[in-house]
Amino acid sequence: MKVSIVTICYNSGETIRDAIESVIEQDYQNIEYIIVDGKSIDGTLGIVAEYKDNIAKIISEKDKGIYDAMNKGVTAATGDIVGILNSDDLYANKHVISDMVNSIGDADAAYADLVYVTRDDTDHITRAWKAGDYKKGMFKKGWMPPHPTFFVRKECYDRHGLYSLELKSSADYELMLRFIHKHEISVRYHPQTIIKMRLGGQSNVSIKNRLAANKEDRNAWKMNGLSPGIANLRKPLSKIGQFLRKDNS
């Protein structure tokens, strides 16, 4: 199967090289790599150009934010499976895509674990997100899979839609809620760390942003005609274990 990997970026000169190299070092042979840039004004595009022979498509134009950029990448993708790797993140090893393709099998999607690392040292793990197996109804308990580890068949986007531009920081949560909880696509868990994620995500950069994201999480349920119950109270609490765990063992 062809796997499309989409990296979105904007002024990501400090980190994008790690992301790109972690993709081109993969041992899986059938990869379509797509980079969507928001018209960077730093050295990002110069770095991207160094790897142009390994990149299938480079889109560089103004966008309406990260989810608009993701939608552009997904729309451009021609692979059977789509994964999104942010420019701050990198794959943990060269077997990630092979492992995720094997994990999906005949299912619609697969997800795995990730670790948070410092911006200047991707080997320095500060916390770990062990996702665990999914069971129906777990979204109501505050559960969600780590979005950077989410590999999903392109046909799921075709059937159930793209990222909502109504949400600024929780459209990834809304999409997975819509796909997994509402439409009940089949998902499988790969119990390994596949992503190193640098600290400083948009929804977690400040308490104000976290509160705004929590409001958006509630809106994600309403947009889908669903009642969250106490999911939005339990979702932040579910992250406490990440701070106590420095690896995914």
ABEGO torsion letter per residue (X at the ends): XBBBBBBBBBGAAAAAAAAAAAAAABABABBBBBBBBAGBABAAAAAAAAAAAABABBBBBBBAEAAAAAAAAAAABABABBBBBBAABBBABAAAAAAAAAAAEABABBBBBBBBBBAABAABBABBBBAEBBBBGAAAAGBBBBAAABBBBAAAAAAAEBBBAABAAAAAAAAAAAAAAAAGBBBBBBBBBABBBBBGBAAAABAAAAAAAAAAAAAAAAAAGBBAEAAAAAAAAAAAAAAABABAX
